[in-house]
Amino acid sequence: MSAKGNSPERKLPVALESKDRCPPIEDLLNNQGAINGALDTLSNSLATLATQYRQHYREYLADGYYLASVMRKDPDTWSDFCHRLDWNDVADRPKINEPERALEYVLRIVCGLGSRTGRQKASKLKFALLDAWEAEIPHSEIPDWLKQRGGIEKAY
């Protein structure tokens, strides 16, 4: 996503039903090597999915980073965010005078405010992105920045 709001379209993976992904049982039983071919195809598909998943995940994190960057620099958008209803009854809610913490709060919203798991995930992601945030690395560079550091686990 750019500062002008333009975003390259992302094609999300389409989930196929089992009958569309796997050969019919008759083909598997009646064609020599069909089961091994189906297994090889499945193996390749899983490897591709894992790679695409990581890339999409890094891109979505960059989107959150971008939104937080906008809020950090624009008092009106930060104020709107601070007054979201989600923050009602939340002990550590965003404060108007702390826009530098925008990344932390964006990650808390997107990971889930209400669950311990969501809070832990948000904290982990915040620490993984903290060096980039402090250096004000452009959001467009975040996916590659994370990849160069070995992913979220190693950037953390």
Buried (B, 14 or more C-beta within 10 A) or exposed (E): BEEEEEEEEEEEEEEEEEEEEBBEEEEBEEEEEBEEBBEEEEEEEEEEEEEEEBEBBBBEBBBBBBBBBBBBEBEEBBEEBBEBEBBEEEEEBBEEEEBEBBBBBBBBBBBBBEEEEBBEBBBBBBEBBBEBBEEEBBBBEBBEBBBEBEBBEEBB
